[in-house]
Amino acid sequence: FDVKLKLNNTPFLINLYENFIDQYSSDASDRTHITKLVNIEENVIKRVDKDTKKLIDEWNIERENLFLDIIKQAFIYGYCTCQEINNETKVIRSDSK
């Protein structure tokens, strides 16, 4: 089941996805984890040279892009799964009549 949809022409789905991300990032336990990660990263950066800092920045950008892609794919997969379940239950309901 390969879910690689384009969100360009689906404003409702884009809005739904953005709300999903906003809710996820506003969770208190997630903020606690994020704060801890930021503190650890700041401590690491204090201890490394300029070239290593640049590598860490590049790594962070790529990591964030990867996580956003993973989250987007998971969201789309969940949405498509929900649609398929709705379609299949409609068939089951119509068959049982």
C-alpha positions as CSV (number, residue, x, y, z in Angstrom):
1,F,0.0,0.0,0.0
2,D,2.0,2.9,-1.3
3,V,0.6,6.3,-0.3
4,K,2.3,9.1,-2.1
5,L,-0.4,11.6,-2.8
6,K,0.0,15.2,-3.9
7,L,-1.6,17.7,-1.5
8,N,-1.4,20.6,-3.9
9,N,-5.1,20.6,-5.1
10,T,-6.7,19.6,-1.8
11,P,-7.1,22.6,0.4
12,F,-9.3,20.8,2.9
13,L,-6.8,18.0,3.4
14,I,-4.0,20.5,3.7
15,N,-5.9,22.4,6.4
16,L,-6.7,19.2,8.2
17,Y,-3.0,18.2,8.1
18,E,-1.9,21.6,9.4
19,N,-4.4,21.3,12.3
20,F,-3.1,17.8,13.0
21,I,0.5,19.2,13.2
22,D,-0.6,22.1,15.4
23,Q,-2.4,19.8,17.9
24,Y,0.6,17.4,18.0
25,S,3.1,20.3,18.7
26,S,0.9,21.8,21.4
27,D,0.8,18.7,23.5
28,A,2.4,19.3,26.9
29,S,4.4,16.1,27.0
30,D,5.7,16.8,23.5
31,R,6.8,20.3,24.6
32,T,8.6,18.7,27.5
33,H,10.5,16.4,25.2
34,I,11.3,19.2,22.8
35,T,12.6,21.4,25.6
36,K,14.9,18.6,26.8
37,L,16.1,18.0,23.3
38,V,16.8,21.7,22.7
39,N,18.7,21.9,26.1
40,I,20.8,18.8,25.2
41,E,21.5,20.2,21.7
42,E,22.6,23.6,23.2
43,N,25.0,21.8,25.5
44,V,26.5,19.8,22.7
45,I,26.9,22.9,20.5
46,K,28.8,24.7,23.3
47,R,31.4,21.9,23.3
48,V,32.1,21.6,19.6
49,D,34.0,23.6,17.0
50,K,32.6,25.7,14.2
51,D,32.7,23.0,11.5
52,T,30.9,20.5,13.8
53,K,28.3,23.1,14.6
54,K,27.7,23.5,10.8
55,L,27.3,19.8,10.5
56,I,24.9,19.7,13.4
57,D,22.8,22.5,11.8
58,E,22.7,20.6,8.4
59,W,21.8,17.4,10.2
60,N,19.0,19.1,12.1
61,I,17.5,20.5,8.9
62,E,17.6,17.1,7.2
63,R,16.2,15.4,10.3
64,E,13.3,17.9,10.5
65,N,12.5,17.5,6.8
66,L,12.6,13.7,7.2
67,F,10.2,13.8,10.2
68,L,7.8,16.1,8.4
69,D,7.8,13.8,5.4
70,I,7.2,10.8,7.7
71,I,4.4,12.6,9.5
72,K,2.8,13.7,6.3
73,Q,2.9,10.2,4.9
74,A,1.4,8.8,8.1
75,F,-1.4,11.3,8.1
76,I,-2.2,10.6,4.4
77,Y,-2.0,6.9,5.0
78,G,-4.5,7.2,8.0
79,Y,-6.8,9.4,5.9
80,C,-6.7,6.9,3.0
81,T,-7.3,4.0,5.3
82,C,-10.3,5.8,6.9
83,Q,-11.7,6.4,3.4
84,E,-11.2,2.7,2.4
85,I,-12.8,1.5,5.6
86,N,-15.8,3.8,4.9
87,N,-16.0,2.4,1.4
88,E,-15.8,-1.2,2.5
89,T,-18.4,-0.8,5.3
90,K,-20.8,0.8,2.8
91,V,-20.5,-2.3,0.6
92,I,-21.0,-4.5,3.6
93,R,-24.0,-2.5,4.7
94,S,-25.6,-2.5,1.2
95,D,-24.9,-6.3,0.9
96,S,-26.7,-7.0,4.2
97,K,-30.0,-5.3,3.1
